[in-house]
């Protein structure tokens, strides 16, 4: 069931590329300049916009992920969550985090993908909760994978 939020939601190309693929941004809240946010400042692209509540950047790319037998790795086209940030005053409300993970899942399906990789779990708190969203960690807990 899709989570409903009482904040503005905006989606657009983020203005940068990763291995020639455009990065797509989901912004929550009023659009603001990226250099005004408190979390994960974007000095490489200071003219980009982000959400006053938070944002998530995703891209379609090929990744080496644990094979389903968990013994080896396989190369798959995936939706990669590159970065996710929720502004400090909105943290602790898991609905924003849940919205981002649910939106990543629906985007993956829209783009014909069946796997999501989360690069965004360097944060220790996020590492503790990512399993609740169906992700298995790998690469020393720094990455997460979810098969749809």
Backbone as a printed PyTorch tensor [residue, N CA C, xyz], in Angstrom:
tensor([[[  0.8420,  -1.1720,   0.0000],
         [  0.0000,   0.0000,   0.0000],
         [  0.8920,   1.2430,   0.0000]],

        [[  0.6600,   2.1230,  -0.9240],
         [  1.4850,   3.3260,  -1.0540],
         [  1.2130,   4.2830,   0.1020]],

        [[  2.2860,   4.8050,   0.6320],
         [  2.1740,   5.7520,   1.7420],
         [  1.8140,   7.1280,   1.1950]],

        [[  0.9120,   7.7990,   1.8720],
         [  0.5050,   9.1470,   1.4750],
         [  1.2360,  10.1620,   2.3410]],

        [[  1.7310,  11.2040,   1.7120],
         [  2.4270,  12.2660,   2.4330],
         [  1.7020,  13.5820,   2.2270]],

        [[  1.7930,  14.4390,   3.2160],
         [  1.1450,  15.7470,   3.1270],
         [  2.1340,  16.8320,   2.7020]],

        [[  3.1670,  16.4420,   1.9580],
         [  4.1490,  17.4060,   1.4500],
         [  4.2120,  17.2930,  -0.0710]],

        [[  4.7080,  18.3330,  -0.6830],
         [  4.8700,  18.3610,  -2.1330],
         [  5.8930,  17.3110,  -2.5630]],

        [[  5.6180,  16.6350,  -3.6720],
         [  6.5340,  15.6420,  -4.2380],
         [  6.8740,  16.0730,  -5.6630]],

        [[  8.1630,  16.1490,  -5.9710],
         [  8.6050,  16.5700,  -7.2960],
         [  9.6550,  15.5860,  -7.7850]],

        [[  9.5740,  15.2090,  -9.0620],
         [ 10.5570,  14.2980,  -9.6460],
         [ 11.1140,  14.9170, -10.9120]],

        [[ 12.4420,  14.8030, -11.0900],
         [ 13.0940,  15.4250, -12.2440],
         [ 14.5010,  14.8710, -12.3970]],

        [[ 15.1100,  15.1100, -13.5710],
         [ 16.5120,  14.7420, -13.7490],
         [ 17.3450,  15.6490, -12.8640]],

        [[ 18.2870,  15.0670, -12.1400],
         [ 19.0350,  15.7920, -11.1100],
         [ 20.0890,  16.7380, -11.6660]],

        [[ 20.4010,  16.6320, -12.9450],
         [ 21.3810,  17.5430, -13.5290],
         [ 22.7920,  16.9970, -13.5570]],

        [[ 22.9410,  15.7030, -13.2520],
         [ 24.2510,  15.0750, -13.3960],
         [ 24.0720,  13.6480, -13.8910]],

        [[ 25.1590,  13.0610, -14.3460],
         [ 25.1240,  11.7330, -14.9470],
         [ 26.0730,  10.8110, -14.2000]],

        [[ 25.7820,   9.5210, -14.2450],
         [ 26.6680,   8.5070, -13.6970],
         [ 26.8710,   7.4690, -14.7850]],

        [[ 28.0910,   7.3700, -15.2650],
         [ 28.4130,   6.4560, -16.3700],
         [ 27.4600,   6.6640, -17.5450]],

        [[ 27.2680,   7.9040, -17.9070],
         [ 26.4600,   8.3330, -19.0440],
         [ 24.9490,   8.1780, -18.8570]],

        [[ 24.5120,   7.7400, -17.6850],
         [ 23.0780,   7.6220, -17.4190],
         [ 22.6320,   8.8040, -16.5620]],

        [[ 21.5050,   9.4330, -16.9130],
         [ 21.0320,  10.5670, -16.1140],
         [ 20.5470,  10.1130, -14.7380]],

        [[ 20.8740,  10.8900, -13.7420],
         [ 20.4180,  10.6210, -12.3820],
         [ 19.0650,  11.3000, -12.1990]],

        [[ 18.1490,  10.5870, -11.5770],
         [ 16.7770,  11.0280, -11.3820],
         [ 16.5960,  11.3810,  -9.9070]],

        [[ 15.9900,  12.5210,  -9.6180],
         [ 15.8230,  12.9680,  -8.2290],
         [ 14.3480,  13.0020,  -7.8460]],

        [[ 14.0680,  12.4920,  -6.6570],
         [ 12.7530,  12.5870,  -6.0470],
         [ 12.9170,  13.5500,  -4.8760]],

        [[ 12.1960,  14.6530,  -4.8890],
         [ 12.3180,  15.6730,  -3.8430],
         [ 11.0100,  15.7630,  -3.0690]],

        [[ 11.1320,  15.8410,  -1.7570],
         [  9.9640,  16.0080,  -0.8910],
         [  9.9920,  17.3930,  -0.2690]],

        [[  8.8530,  18.0520,  -0.2870],
         [  8.7550,  19.3990,   0.2600],
         [  8.9320,  20.4290,  -0.8320]],

        [[  8.9740,  21.6610,  -0.4150],
         [  9.1690,  22.7740,  -1.3350],
         [ 10.5460,  22.6640,  -1.9880]],

        [[ 10.6450,  22.9790,  -3.2790],
         [ 11.9520,  22.9450,  -3.9390],
         [ 12.8140,  24.0990,  -3.4330]],

        [[ 14.0580,  23.7530,  -3.0760],
         [ 15.0300,  24.7430,  -2.6090],
         [ 16.3540,  24.4790,  -3.3120]],

        [[ 17.2550,  25.4240,  -3.2630],
         [ 18.5920,  25.2440,  -3.8190],
         [ 19.3220,  24.1740,  -3.0080]],

        [[ 20.0310,  23.2830,  -3.7000],
         [ 20.7230,  22.1870,  -3.0220],
         [ 21.7530,  22.6820,  -2.0190]],

        [[ 22.3290,  23.8520,  -2.2460],
         [ 23.3360,  24.3260,  -1.2980],
         [ 22.7130,  24.9040,  -0.0240]],

        [[ 21.3770,  24.9130,   0.0670],
         [ 20.7040,  25.3770,   1.2870],
         [ 20.3230,  24.2350,   2.2130]],

        [[ 20.4180,  23.0120,   1.7340],
         [ 20.0260,  21.9170,   2.6130],
         [ 21.1210,  21.6570,   3.6540]],

        [[ 20.7080,  21.0700,   4.7600],
         [ 21.6360,  20.8040,   5.8580],
         [ 22.2950,  19.4430,   5.7140]],

        [[ 21.6250,  18.5370,   5.0500],
         [ 22.1450,  17.1860,   4.9230],
         [ 22.6960,  16.9660,   3.5220]],

        [[ 23.8290,  16.3400,   3.4230],
         [ 24.4560,  15.9770,   2.1520],
         [ 24.4680,  17.1570,   1.1870]],

        [[ 25.2880,  18.1310,   1.4650],
         [ 25.3720,  19.2930,   0.5830],
         [ 25.9730,  18.8940,  -0.7540]],

        [[ 25.5200,  19.5060,  -1.8050],
         [ 25.9050,  19.1590,  -3.1730],
         [ 26.7470,  20.2830,  -3.7600]],

        [[ 28.0210,  20.2980,  -3.4090],
         [ 28.8940,  21.3620,  -3.8960],
         [ 29.2660,  21.1590,  -5.3580]],

        [[ 29.1480,  19.9410,  -5.8720],
         [ 29.5000,  19.6880,  -7.2730],
         [ 28.4820,  20.2990,  -8.2280]],

        [[ 27.2650,  20.4790,  -7.7640],
         [ 26.2090,  21.0350,  -8.6010],
         [ 25.3780,  22.0100,  -7.7570]],

        [[ 25.9670,  23.1490,  -7.3570],
         [ 25.2900,  24.0450,  -6.4210],
         [ 24.0060,  24.6680,  -6.9580]],

        [[ 23.7970,  24.6420,  -8.2570],
         [ 22.5800,  25.2180,  -8.8270],
         [ 21.4260,  24.2280,  -8.8780]],

        [[ 21.6630,  22.9890,  -8.4500],
         [ 20.5960,  21.9990,  -8.5000],
         [ 19.5680,  22.2750,  -7.4040]],

        [[ 18.4030,  21.6720,  -7.5720],
         [ 17.3380,  21.8510,  -6.5960],
         [ 17.1040,  20.5640,  -5.8350]],

        [[ 16.5590,  20.7050,  -4.6710],
         [ 16.2730,  19.5780,  -3.8030],
         [ 15.0000,  19.8910,  -3.0290]],

        [[ 14.5680,  18.9590,  -2.1950],
         [ 13.3630,  19.1860,  -1.4100],
         [ 13.6750,  19.7050,  -0.0190]],

        [[ 12.8250,  20.5620,   0.4930],
         [ 13.0410,  21.1200,   1.8320],
         [ 12.8830,  20.0660,   2.9290]],

        [[ 12.1990,  18.9480,   2.6330],
         [ 12.0650,  17.8390,   3.5820],
         [ 13.1630,  16.8130,   3.3440]],

        [[ 13.4170,  16.4850,   2.0850],
         [ 14.4400,  15.4950,   1.7650],
         [ 14.4610,  15.1870,   0.2840]],

        [[ 15.3770,  14.2860,  -0.0940],
         [ 15.5160,  13.9230,  -1.5000],
         [ 16.1270,  12.5340,  -1.6120]],

        [[ 15.9830,  11.9530,  -2.7960],
         [ 16.6150,  10.6770,  -3.1230],
         [ 17.0390,  10.7460,  -4.5790]],

        [[ 18.2850,  10.3460,  -4.8610],
         [ 18.7880,  10.2760,  -6.2320],
         [ 18.9320,   8.8160,  -6.6290]],

        [[ 18.4080,   8.4690,  -7.8090],
         [ 18.4790,   7.0970,  -8.3090],
         [ 18.9650,   7.1050,  -9.7510]],

        [[ 19.4900,   5.9590, -10.1860],
         [ 19.9510,   5.8160, -11.5640],
         [ 19.8040,   4.3480, -11.9640]],

        [[ 19.6070,   4.1270, -13.2340],
         [ 19.5930,   2.7690, -13.7760],
         [ 21.0140,   2.4510, -14.1890]],

        [[ 21.5470,   1.3130, -13.7340],
         [ 22.9000,   0.9250, -14.1180],
         [ 23.1240,  -0.5620, -13.8820]],

        [[ 24.2210,  -1.0780, -14.4400],
         [ 24.6100,  -2.4720, -14.2170],
         [ 25.4640,  -2.5370, -12.9640]],

        [[ 25.1920,  -3.5370, -12.1290],
         [ 25.9310,  -3.7040, -10.8790],
         [ 26.2480,  -5.1730, -10.6450]],

        [[ 27.3330,  -5.4160,  -9.9450],
         [ 27.6400,  -6.7590,  -9.4460],
         [ 26.9460,  -6.8890,  -8.0990]],

        [[ 26.0360,  -7.8390,  -8.0120],
         [ 25.2980,  -8.0570,  -6.7660],
         [ 25.4170,  -9.5230,  -6.3820]],

        [[ 25.1920,  -9.8580,  -5.1140],
         [ 25.2380, -11.2660,  -4.7300],
         [ 24.2210, -12.0670,  -5.5390]],

        [[ 24.6700, -13.1950,  -6.0740],
         [ 23.7530, -14.0770,  -6.7980],
         [ 22.7420, -14.6360,  -5.8020]],

        [[ 21.6420, -15.1340,  -6.3080],
         [ 20.6030, -15.6310,  -5.4080],
         [ 21.0770, -16.8030,  -4.5700]],

        [[ 22.1160, -17.5210,  -5.0420],
         [ 22.6710, -18.6140,  -4.2420],
         [ 23.6030, -18.0960,  -3.1510]],

        [[ 23.8730, -16.7890,  -3.1530],
         [ 24.6950, -16.0890,  -2.1710],
         [ 26.1410, -16.5640,  -2.1220]],

        [[ 26.5600, -17.3540,  -3.1190],
         [ 27.9290, -17.8510,  -3.1470],
         [ 28.7860, -17.0150,  -4.0840]],

        [[ 28.1860, -16.5090,  -5.1310],
         [ 28.9370, -15.7420,  -6.1200],
         [ 28.1950, -14.4320,  -6.4060]],

        [[ 28.7160, -13.7060,  -7.3720],
         [ 28.0950, -12.4470,  -7.7790],
         [ 27.5860, -12.5690,  -9.2050]],

        [[ 26.6080, -11.7430,  -9.5480],
         [ 26.0930, -11.6790, -10.9040],
         [ 25.9790, -10.2120, -11.3080]],

        [[ 26.0690,  -9.9570, -12.6050],
         [ 25.9080,  -8.6020, -13.1250],
         [ 24.4540,  -8.4450, -13.5530]],

        [[ 23.7910,  -7.4160, -13.0330],
         [ 22.3820,  -7.1700, -13.3610],
         [ 22.1560,  -5.6940, -13.5770]],

        [[ 21.1700,  -5.3770, -14.4100],
         [ 20.6810,  -4.0030, -14.4980],
         [ 19.7940,  -3.7760, -13.2820]],

        [[ 20.0700,  -2.7170, -12.5510],
         [ 19.3470,  -2.4430, -11.3140],
         [ 18.9560,  -0.9740, -11.2470]],

        [[ 18.0630,  -0.6730, -10.3390],
         [ 17.8210,   0.7080,  -9.9450],
         [ 18.7270,   0.9280,  -8.7380]],

        [[ 19.6660,   1.8510,  -8.8510],
         [ 20.5810,   2.1340,  -7.7470],
         [ 20.1390,   3.3970,  -7.0240]],

        [[ 19.9410,   3.2780,  -5.7170],
         [ 19.6850,   4.4540,  -4.8820],
         [ 21.0580,   4.9930,  -4.5120]],

        [[ 21.4240,   6.1130,  -5.1090],
         [ 22.7590,   6.6660,  -4.9020],
         [ 22.8880,   7.3960,  -3.5760]],

        [[ 21.8980,   8.1850,  -3.2690],
         [ 21.9480,   8.9880,  -2.0490],
         [ 20.5250,   9.3160,  -1.6230]],

        [[ 20.3550,   9.4070,  -0.3270],
         [ 19.0540,   9.7390,   0.2350],
         [ 19.3200,  10.6420,   1.4330]],

        [[ 18.6070,  11.7220,   1.5320],
         [ 18.7990,  12.6150,   2.6680],
         [ 17.4810,  13.1610,   3.1650]],

        [[ 17.3140,  13.1500,   4.4650],
         [ 16.1420,  13.7460,   5.1020],
         [ 16.6690,  14.8230,   6.0440]],

        [[ 16.1450,  16.0180,   5.9020],
         [ 16.6180,  17.1420,   6.7110],
         [ 16.4090,  16.8550,   8.2010]],

        [[ 17.3250,  17.3360,   9.0490],
         [ 17.2980,  17.0000,  10.4820],
         [ 15.9520,  17.2130,  11.1710]],

        [[ 15.2630,  18.2920,  10.8540],
         [ 13.9980,  18.5600,  11.5450],
         [ 12.8770,  17.6010,  11.1420]],

        [[ 13.0940,  16.7840,  10.1010],
         [ 12.0780,  15.8270,   9.6570],
         [ 12.4790,  14.3810,   9.9410]],

        [[ 13.6270,  14.1780,  10.5450],
         [ 14.0770,  12.8190,  10.8650],
         [ 13.2610,  12.2560,  12.0170]],

        [[ 13.2730,  10.9350,  12.1060],
         [ 12.5210,  10.2790,  13.1670],
         [ 11.0850,   9.9980,  12.7710]],

        [[ 10.7130,  10.4420,  11.5990],
         [  9.3740,  10.1560,  11.0660],
         [  9.5720,   9.1850,   9.9170]],

        [[  9.4390,   7.9170,  10.2020],
         [  9.7970,   6.8940,   9.2180],
         [  8.9560,   6.9510,   7.9500]],

        [[  7.8860,   7.7280,   7.9490],
         [  7.0510,   7.7660,   6.7410],
         [  7.8130,   8.3360,   5.5480]],

        [[  8.7440,   9.2650,   5.7710],
         [  9.5200,   9.8150,   4.6570],
         [ 10.4700,   8.7580,   4.1110]],

        [[ 11.1310,   8.0530,   5.0000],
         [ 12.0270,   6.9710,   4.6020],
         [ 11.2390,   5.8900,   3.8690]],

        [[ 10.1130,   5.5100,   4.4320],
         [  9.2590,   4.4930,   3.8000],
         [  8.8090,   4.9580,   2.4120]],

        [[  8.4370,   6.2240,   2.2910],
         [  8.0240,   6.7390,   0.9890],
         [  9.1470,   6.5790,  -0.0310]],

        [[ 10.3770,   6.9510,   0.3360],
         [ 11.4940,   6.8360,  -0.6000],
         [ 11.7030,   5.3840,  -1.0310]],

        [[ 11.6780,   4.4490,  -0.0830],
         [ 11.8760,   3.0460,  -0.4520],
         [ 10.7260,   2.5270,  -1.3120]],

        [[  9.5020,   2.9080,  -1.0020],
         [  8.3640,   2.4880,  -1.8310],
         [  8.4400,   3.1050,  -3.2220]],

        [[  8.8650,   4.3500,  -3.3120],
         [  8.9750,   5.0050,  -4.6210],
         [ 10.0740,   4.3580,  -5.4410]],

        [[ 11.1840,   3.9770,  -4.8030],
         [ 12.2560,   3.2810,  -5.5210],
         [ 11.7280,   1.9690,  -6.0990]],

        [[ 10.9360,   1.2570,  -5.3230],
         [ 10.3620,   0.0010,  -5.7910],
         [  9.4390,   0.2230,  -6.9920]],

        [[  8.5810,   1.2240,  -6.9200],
         [  7.6680,   1.4670,  -8.0420],
         [  8.4190,   1.9810,  -9.2690]],

        [[  9.4550,   2.8000,  -9.0710],
         [ 10.2690,   3.2530, -10.2100],
         [ 10.9620,   2.0800, -10.8820]],

        [[ 11.5170,   1.1740, -10.0810],
         [ 12.1850,   0.0020, -10.6470],
         [ 11.2100,  -0.7670, -11.5400]],

        [[ 10.0190,  -0.9820, -11.0670],
         [  9.0180,  -1.7060, -11.8660],
         [  8.6550,  -0.9280, -13.1290]],

        [[  8.4810,   0.3960, -12.9940],
         [  8.1660,   1.2190, -14.1690],
         [  9.2660,   1.1260, -15.2170]],

        [[ 10.5000,   1.0110, -14.7810],
         [ 11.6470,   0.9600, -15.6900],
         [ 11.9890,  -0.4700, -16.1140]],

        [[ 11.1480,  -1.4450, -15.7380],
         [ 11.3520,  -2.8280, -16.1450],
         [ 12.4760,  -3.5320, -15.4050]],

        [[ 12.7630,  -3.1100, -14.1900],
         [ 13.8410,  -3.7000, -13.3960],
         [ 13.2520,  -4.5020, -12.2440]],

        [[ 13.9840,  -5.5370, -11.8190],
         [ 13.4830,  -6.3520, -10.7140],
         [ 14.4060,  -6.3520,  -9.4990]],

        [[ 15.3890,  -5.4510,  -9.4950],
         [ 16.3430,  -5.3990,  -8.3850],
         [ 16.6940,  -3.9510,  -8.0650]],

        [[ 16.8110,  -3.6710,  -6.7740],
         [ 17.2290,  -2.3480,  -6.3020],
         [ 18.4900,  -2.5190,  -5.4710]],

        [[ 19.4610,  -1.6380,  -5.6860],
         [ 20.6690,  -1.6050,  -4.8650],
         [ 20.6780,  -0.2780,  -4.1260]],

        [[ 20.9220,  -0.3290,  -2.8270],
         [ 20.9970,   0.8840,  -2.0130],
         [ 22.4560,   1.1820,  -1.6860]],

        [[ 22.9530,   2.2880,  -2.2330],
         [ 24.3010,   2.7650,  -1.9160],
         [ 24.2740,   3.6780,  -0.7030]],

        [[ 23.1080,   3.9820,  -0.2330],
         [ 22.9030,   5.0870,   0.7050],
         [ 22.9570,   4.6590,   2.1620]],

        [[ 23.5530,   3.5140,   2.4680],
         [ 23.4570,   3.0350,   3.8450],
         [ 24.7520,   3.1790,   4.6360]],

        [[ 25.5030,   4.2270,   4.3740],
         [ 26.6750,   4.5170,   5.1890],
         [ 26.2730,   4.9460,   6.5920]],

        [[ 25.0810,   5.4730,   6.7280],
         [ 24.5430,   5.9140,   8.0090],
         [ 24.2340,   4.6960,   8.8890]],

        [[ 24.7940,   4.6520,  10.0900],
         [ 24.6060,   3.5000,  10.9880],
         [ 23.1400,   3.2610,  11.3420]],

        [[ 22.3760,   4.3270,  11.5410],
         [ 20.9610,   4.1560,  11.8810],
         [ 20.2090,   3.4990,  10.7350]],

        [[ 20.5330,   3.9060,   9.5070],
         [ 19.8570,   3.3270,   8.3450],
         [ 20.2270,   1.8560,   8.1840]],

        [[ 21.4680,   1.5100,   8.4850],
         [ 21.8790,   0.0990,   8.4120],
         [ 21.0250,  -0.7760,   9.3110]],

        [[ 20.5990,  -0.2320,  10.4360],
         [ 19.7980,  -1.0170,  11.3810],
         [ 18.3710,  -1.2350,  10.8930]],

        [[ 17.8320,  -0.3090,  10.1060],
         [ 16.4200,  -0.4190,   9.7110],
         [ 16.2060,  -0.9030,   8.2810]],

        [[ 17.2500,  -0.9550,   7.4780],
         [ 17.0600,  -1.2680,   6.0580],
         [ 16.4490,  -2.6590,   5.8420]],

        [[ 16.7260,  -3.5900,   6.7390],
         [ 16.1450,  -4.9260,   6.6390],
         [ 14.6310,  -4.9170,   6.7170]],

        [[ 14.0750,  -3.9600,   7.4430],
         [ 12.6090,  -3.8600,   7.5400],
         [ 11.9720,  -3.5350,   6.1990]],

        [[ 12.7670,  -2.9950,   5.2940],
         [ 12.2580,  -2.6460,   3.9680],
         [ 12.5930,  -3.7230,   2.9340]],

        [[ 13.0770,  -4.8790,   3.4070],
         [ 13.3250,  -6.0080,   2.5210],
         [ 14.7060,  -6.0590,   1.8920]],

        [[ 15.6410,  -5.2620,   2.3760],
         [ 16.9930,  -5.2450,   1.8200],
         [ 17.9030,  -6.1770,   2.5990]],

        [[ 18.7930,  -6.8560,   1.8700],
         [ 19.8530,  -7.6550,   2.4800],
         [ 21.1510,  -6.9000,   2.2640]],

        [[ 21.9420,  -6.7660,   3.3070],
         [ 23.1940,  -6.0300,   3.1580],
         [ 24.2870,  -6.9450,   2.6180]],

        [[ 25.2380,  -6.3390,   1.9450],
         [ 26.4280,  -7.0340,   1.4640],
         [ 27.5650,  -6.0340,   1.3880]],

        [[ 28.7330,  -6.4950,   1.0020],
         [ 29.9360,  -5.6660,   0.9370],
         [ 30.1590,  -4.9780,   2.2860]],

        [[ 30.3460,  -5.8200,   3.3070],
         [ 30.6050,  -5.3730,   4.6850],
         [ 29.4920,  -4.4680,   5.2260]],

        [[ 28.2810,  -4.6780,   4.7670],
         [ 27.1470,  -3.9000,   5.2560],
         [ 27.0100,  -2.5210,   4.6500]],

        [[ 27.8560,  -2.2020,   3.6690],
         [ 27.8220,  -0.8670,   3.0760],
         [ 26.8030,  -0.7250,   1.9520]],

        [[ 26.3530,  -1.8450,   1.3910],
         [ 25.3730,  -1.8280,   0.3050],
         [ 24.2070,  -2.7300,   0.6840]],

        [[ 23.0680,  -2.4620,   0.0820],
         [ 21.9080,  -3.3090,   0.3000],
         [ 21.2940,  -3.6870,  -1.0340]],

        [[ 20.6940,  -4.8700,  -1.1030],
         [ 20.0390,  -5.3100,  -2.3340],
         [ 18.6360,  -5.8030,  -1.9890]],

        [[ 17.7020,  -5.4940,  -2.8640],
         [ 16.3210,  -5.9700,  -2.7210],
         [ 15.8490,  -6.4680,  -4.0700]],

        [[ 15.4210,  -7.7200,  -4.0770],
         [ 14.8440,  -8.3030,  -5.2870],
         [ 13.3280,  -8.1770,  -5.1930]],

        [[ 12.7180,  -7.7170,  -6.2550],
         [ 11.2660,  -7.4940,  -6.2450],
         [ 10.5220,  -8.7380,  -6.6880]]])
